[in-house]
């Protein structure tokens, strides 16, 4: 299943209702339901890693 459209009817993923979502170490997992009834899981991956108050590893050693 593409994150961009429903494979059953071709509607854009933005038309699909998000039934549930949660964070993982890789990104955000969303369980979607299209108006046509098709359900799927999509993943929005994190592109950057951010820290708060940490010393960069390269300067710590």
N, CA, C and O atoms as CSV, one atom per row, in Angstrom:
chain,resi,resn,atom,element,x,y,z
A,1,UNK,N,N,0.851,-1.185,0.000
A,1,UNK,CA,C,0.000,0.000,0.000
A,1,UNK,C,C,0.884,1.230,0.000
A,1,UNK,O,O,1.812,1.348,0.801
A,2,UNK,N,N,0.596,2.111,-0.874
A,2,UNK,CA,C,1.308,3.389,-0.938
A,2,UNK,C,C,0.814,4.313,0.160
A,2,UNK,O,O,-0.355,4.258,0.543
A,3,UNK,N,N,1.686,5.148,0.660
A,3,UNK,CA,C,1.288,6.159,1.637
A,3,UNK,C,C,0.495,7.277,0.975
A,3,UNK,O,O,-0.065,8.125,1.670
A,4,UNK,N,N,0.435,7.296,-0.357
A,4,UNK,CA,C,-0.173,8.399,-1.079
A,4,UNK,C,C,-1.591,8.129,-1.556
A,4,UNK,O,O,-2.363,9.068,-1.753
A,5,UNK,N,N,-1.950,6.858,-1.746
A,5,UNK,CA,C,-3.304,6.575,-2.231
A,5,UNK,C,C,-3.739,5.160,-1.857
A,5,UNK,O,O,-2.922,4.287,-1.564
A,6,UNK,N,N,-5.050,4.970,-1.878
A,6,UNK,CA,C,-5.649,3.666,-1.589
A,6,UNK,C,C,-5.482,2.764,-2.806
A,6,UNK,O,O,-5.763,3.173,-3.932
A,7,UNK,N,N,-5.024,1.539,-2.577
A,7,UNK,CA,C,-4.830,0.620,-3.708
A,7,UNK,C,C,-6.157,0.073,-4.236
A,7,UNK,O,O,-6.213,-0.417,-5.364
A,8,UNK,N,N,-7.221,0.149,-3.442
A,8,UNK,CA,C,-8.515,-0.379,-3.881
A,8,UNK,C,C,-9.285,0.600,-4.759
A,8,UNK,O,O,-9.862,0.212,-5.775
A,9,UNK,N,N,-9.292,1.885,-4.360
A,9,UNK,CA,C,-10.127,2.844,-5.102
A,9,UNK,C,C,-9.345,4.025,-5.674
A,9,UNK,O,O,-9.875,4.772,-6.497
A,10,UNK,N,N,-8.093,4.204,-5.251
A,10,UNK,CA,C,-7.269,5.276,-5.786
A,10,UNK,C,C,-7.414,6.620,-5.090
A,10,UNK,O,O,-6.754,7.588,-5.470
A,11,UNK,N,N,-8.275,6.692,-4.070
A,11,UNK,CA,C,-8.412,7.963,-3.347
A,11,UNK,C,C,-7.096,8.313,-2.658
A,11,UNK,O,O,-6.310,7.437,-2.294
A,12,UNK,N,N,-6.877,9.611,-2.488
A,12,UNK,CA,C,-5.674,10.076,-1.795
A,12,UNK,C,C,-5.723,9.645,-0.329
A,12,UNK,O,O,-6.796,9.574,0.269
A,13,UNK,N,N,-4.553,9.357,0.242
A,13,UNK,CA,C,-4.472,8.917,1.636
A,13,UNK,C,C,-5.040,9.958,2.595
A,13,UNK,O,O,-5.517,9.610,3.675
A,14,UNK,N,N,-4.994,11.230,2.208
A,14,UNK,CA,C,-5.540,12.272,3.087
A,14,UNK,C,C,-7.053,12.120,3.269
A,14,UNK,O,O,-7.610,12.648,4.232
A,15,UNK,N,N,-7.724,11.406,2.361
A,15,UNK,CA,C,-9.155,11.158,2.490
A,15,UNK,C,C,-9.442,10.037,3.490
A,15,UNK,O,O,-10.577,9.877,3.939
A,16,UNK,N,N,-8.412,9.266,3.837
A,16,UNK,CA,C,-8.583,8.142,4.755
A,16,UNK,C,C,-8.546,8.625,6.201
A,16,UNK,O,O,-7.722,9.458,6.576
A,17,UNK,N,N,-9.448,8.087,6.991
A,17,UNK,CA,C,-9.514,8.424,8.421
A,17,UNK,C,C,-8.384,7.709,9.159
A,17,UNK,O,O,-8.130,6.529,8.919
A,18,UNK,N,N,-7.711,8.421,10.052
A,18,UNK,CA,C,-6.697,7.798,10.901
A,18,UNK,C,C,-7.433,7.200,12.092
A,18,UNK,O,O,-7.996,7.921,12.915
A,19,UNK,N,N,-7.422,5.863,12.172
A,19,UNK,CA,C,-8.117,5.181,13.262
A,19,UNK,C,C,-7.282,5.153,14.531
A,19,UNK,O,O,-7.814,5.198,15.640
A,20,UNK,N,N,-5.966,5.077,14.357
A,20,UNK,CA,C,-5.060,5.002,15.497
A,20,UNK,C,C,-3.669,5.373,15.024
A,20,UNK,O,O,-3.339,5.176,13.855
A,21,UNK,N,N,-2.853,5.905,15.913
A,21,UNK,CA,C,-1.463,6.191,15.572
A,21,UNK,C,C,-0.617,6.109,16.830
A,21,UNK,O,O,-1.101,6.345,17.937
A,22,UNK,N,N,0.651,5.773,16.645
A,22,UNK,CA,C,1.577,5.762,17.770
A,22,UNK,C,C,3.002,5.950,17.292
A,22,UNK,O,O,3.332,5.671,16.139
A,23,UNK,N,N,3.842,6.427,18.197
A,23,UNK,CA,C,5.254,6.637,17.902
A,23,UNK,C,C,6.035,5.344,18.086
A,23,UNK,O,O,5.752,4.549,18.983
A,24,UNK,N,N,7.022,5.152,17.221
A,24,UNK,CA,C,7.978,4.062,17.372
A,24,UNK,C,C,9.368,4.681,17.257
A,24,UNK,O,O,9.490,5.884,17.026
A,25,UNK,N,N,10.395,3.889,17.410
A,25,UNK,CA,C,11.753,4.412,17.272
A,25,UNK,C,C,12.061,4.832,15.839
A,25,UNK,O,O,12.993,5.605,15.613
A,26,UNK,N,N,11.304,4.343,14.879
A,26,UNK,CA,C,11.525,4.654,13.470
A,26,UNK,C,C,10.678,5.819,12.968
A,26,UNK,O,O,11.037,6.461,11.981
A,27,UNK,N,N,9.565,6.099,13.630
A,27,UNK,CA,C,8.675,7.154,13.156
A,27,UNK,C,C,7.293,7.012,13.756
A,27,UNK,O,O,7.140,6.515,14.872
A,28,UNK,N,N,6.283,7.450,13.014
A,28,UNK,CA,C,4.902,7.387,13.477
A,28,UNK,C,C,4.147,6.369,12.627
A,28,UNK,O,O,4.136,6.465,11.400
A,29,UNK,N,N,3.518,5.398,13.279
A,29,UNK,CA,C,2.707,4.390,12.602
A,29,UNK,C,C,1.255,4.839,12.673
A,29,UNK,O,O,0.750,5.173,13.745
A,30,UNK,N,N,0.581,4.845,11.506
A,30,UNK,CA,C,-0.828,5.242,11.460
A,30,UNK,C,C,-1.652,4.113,10.847
A,30,UNK,O,O,-1.293,3.557,9.809
A,31,UNK,N,N,-2.758,3.786,11.505
A,31,UNK,CA,C,-3.711,2.815,10.991
A,31,UNK,C,C,-4.830,3.620,10.355
A,31,UNK,O,O,-5.506,4.392,11.035
A,32,UNK,N,N,-5.033,3.442,9.042
A,32,UNK,CA,C,-5.982,4.255,8.285
A,32,UNK,C,C,-7.136,3.418,7.750
A,32,UNK,O,O,-7.008,2.212,7.542
A,33,UNK,N,N,-8.268,4.089,7.533
A,33,UNK,CA,C,-9.426,3.464,6.904
A,33,UNK,C,C,-9.938,4.405,5.812
A,33,UNK,O,O,-10.313,5.544,6.090
A,34,UNK,N,N,-9.949,3.928,4.598
A,34,UNK,CA,C,-10.417,4.701,3.453
A,34,UNK,C,C,-11.951,4.740,3.452
A,34,UNK,O,O,-12.584,3.828,3.983
A,35,UNK,N,N,-12.551,5.766,2.873
A,35,UNK,CA,C,-14.024,5.788,2.758
A,35,UNK,C,C,-14.592,4.562,2.023
A,35,UNK,O,O,-15.759,4.219,2.213
A,36,UNK,N,N,-13.780,3.901,1.191
A,36,UNK,CA,C,-14.260,2.708,0.483
A,36,UNK,C,C,-14.255,1.470,1.388
A,36,UNK,O,O,-14.777,0.423,1.006
A,37,UNK,N,N,-13.665,1.587,2.592
A,37,UNK,CA,C,-13.642,0.460,3.524
A,37,UNK,C,C,-12.294,-0.228,3.654
A,37,UNK,O,O,-12.076,-0.993,4.593
A,38,UNK,N,N,-11.400,0.034,2.731
A,38,UNK,CA,C,-10.060,-0.579,2.773
A,38,UNK,C,C,-9.277,-0.030,3.958
A,38,UNK,O,O,-9.305,1.173,4.217
A,39,UNK,N,N,-8.583,-0.896,4.675
A,39,UNK,CA,C,-7.740,-0.476,5.802
A,39,UNK,C,C,-6.289,-0.767,5.477
A,39,UNK,O,O,-5.976,-1.733,4.781
A,40,UNK,N,N,-5.399,0.086,5.992
A,40,UNK,CA,C,-3.976,-0.149,5.833
A,40,UNK,C,C,-3.178,0.563,6.917
A,40,UNK,O,O,-3.700,1.394,7.660
A,41,UNK,N,N,-1.916,0.215,6.984
A,41,UNK,CA,C,-0.985,0.823,7.941
A,41,UNK,C,C,0.035,1.605,7.142
A,41,UNK,O,O,0.572,1.098,6.157
A,42,UNK,N,N,0.309,2.831,7.553
A,42,UNK,CA,C,1.395,3.562,6.903
A,42,UNK,C,C,2.342,4.099,7.962
A,42,UNK,O,O,1.981,4.246,9.129
A,43,UNK,N,N,3.545,4.385,7.533
A,43,UNK,CA,C,4.605,4.799,8.447
A,43,UNK,C,C,5.214,6.101,7.967
A,43,UNK,O,O,5.644,6.204,6.818
A,44,UNK,N,N,5.252,7.087,8.832
A,44,UNK,CA,C,5.937,8.347,8.548
A,44,UNK,C,C,7.268,8.273,9.285
A,44,UNK,O,O,7.312,8.377,10.511
A,45,UNK,N,N,8.343,8.096,8.542
A,45,UNK,CA,C,9.666,7.927,9.158
A,45,UNK,C,C,10.254,9.260,9.599
A,45,UNK,O,O,10.045,10.296,8.966
A,46,UNK,N,N,11.002,9.205,10.709
A,46,UNK,CA,C,11.731,10.374,11.173
A,46,UNK,C,C,12.954,10.551,10.280
A,46,UNK,O,O,13.700,9.599,10.050
A,47,UNK,N,N,13.161,11.767,9.776
A,47,UNK,CA,C,14.301,12.049,8.903
A,47,UNK,C,C,15.507,12.571,9.663
A,47,UNK,O,O,16.642,12.390,9.222
A,48,UNK,N,N,15.277,13.214,10.793
A,48,UNK,CA,C,16.382,13.799,11.546
A,48,UNK,C,C,16.343,13.311,12.987
A,48,UNK,O,O,15.298,12.930,13.515
A,49,UNK,N,N,17.496,13.339,13.587
A,49,UNK,CA,C,17.604,12.963,14.988
A,49,UNK,C,C,17.934,14.230,15.769
A,49,UNK,O,O,18.887,14.935,15.438
A,50,UNK,N,N,17.165,14.513,16.782
A,50,UNK,CA,C,17.386,15.713,17.583
A,50,UNK,C,C,17.515,15.317,19.039
A,50,UNK,O,O,16.829,14.412,19.515
A,51,UNK,N,N,18.384,15.992,19.725
A,51,UNK,CA,C,18.551,15.742,21.151
A,51,UNK,C,C,18.434,17.049,21.900
A,51,UNK,O,O,18.579,18.127,21.323
A,52,UNK,N,N,18.173,16.948,23.170
A,52,UNK,CA,C,18.049,18.141,23.996
A,52,UNK,C,C,19.083,18.075,25.102
A,52,UNK,O,O,19.071,17.164,25.929
A,53,UNK,N,N,19.972,19.046,25.108
A,53,UNK,CA,C,20.953,19.132,26.185
A,53,UNK,C,C,22.067,18.111,26.138
A,53,UNK,O,O,22.816,17.996,27.107
A,54,UNK,N,N,22.207,17.391,25.095
A,54,UNK,CA,C,23.244,16.371,25.009
A,54,UNK,C,C,24.497,16.934,24.360
A,54,UNK,O,O,24.439,17.883,23.578
A,55,UNK,N,N,25.622,16.335,24.697
A,55,UNK,CA,C,26.891,16.698,24.064
A,55,UNK,C,C,27.072,15.788,22.858
A,55,UNK,O,O,26.950,14.571,22.994
A,56,UNK,N,N,27.357,16.334,21.692
A,56,UNK,CA,C,27.576,15.506,20.509
A,56,UNK,C,C,28.659,14.460,20.766
A,56,UNK,O,O,29.688,14.758,21.372
A,57,UNK,N,N,28.421,13.239,20.303
A,57,UNK,CA,C,29.343,12.133,20.543
A,57,UNK,C,C,30.753,12.462,20.047
A,57,UNK,O,O,31.732,12.103,20.701
A,58,UNK,N,N,30.867,13.126,18.922
A,58,UNK,CA,C,32.193,13.407,18.352
A,58,UNK,C,C,33.020,14.345,19.230
A,58,UNK,O,O,34.249,14.297,19.180
A,59,UNK,N,N,32.379,15.195,20.032
A,59,UNK,CA,C,33.123,16.122,20.897
A,59,UNK,C,C,33.239,15.610,22.321
A,59,UNK,O,O,33.985,16.173,23.123
A,60,UNK,N,N,32.513,14.551,22.645
A,60,UNK,CA,C,32.545,14.027,24.017
A,60,UNK,C,C,33.778,13.161,24.265
A,60,UNK,O,O,34.184,12.987,25.414
A,61,UNK,N,N,34.373,12.623,23.216
A,61,UNK,CA,C,35.519,11.714,23.364
A,61,UNK,C,C,36.783,12.313,22.839
A,61,UNK,O,O,37.835,11.677,22.889
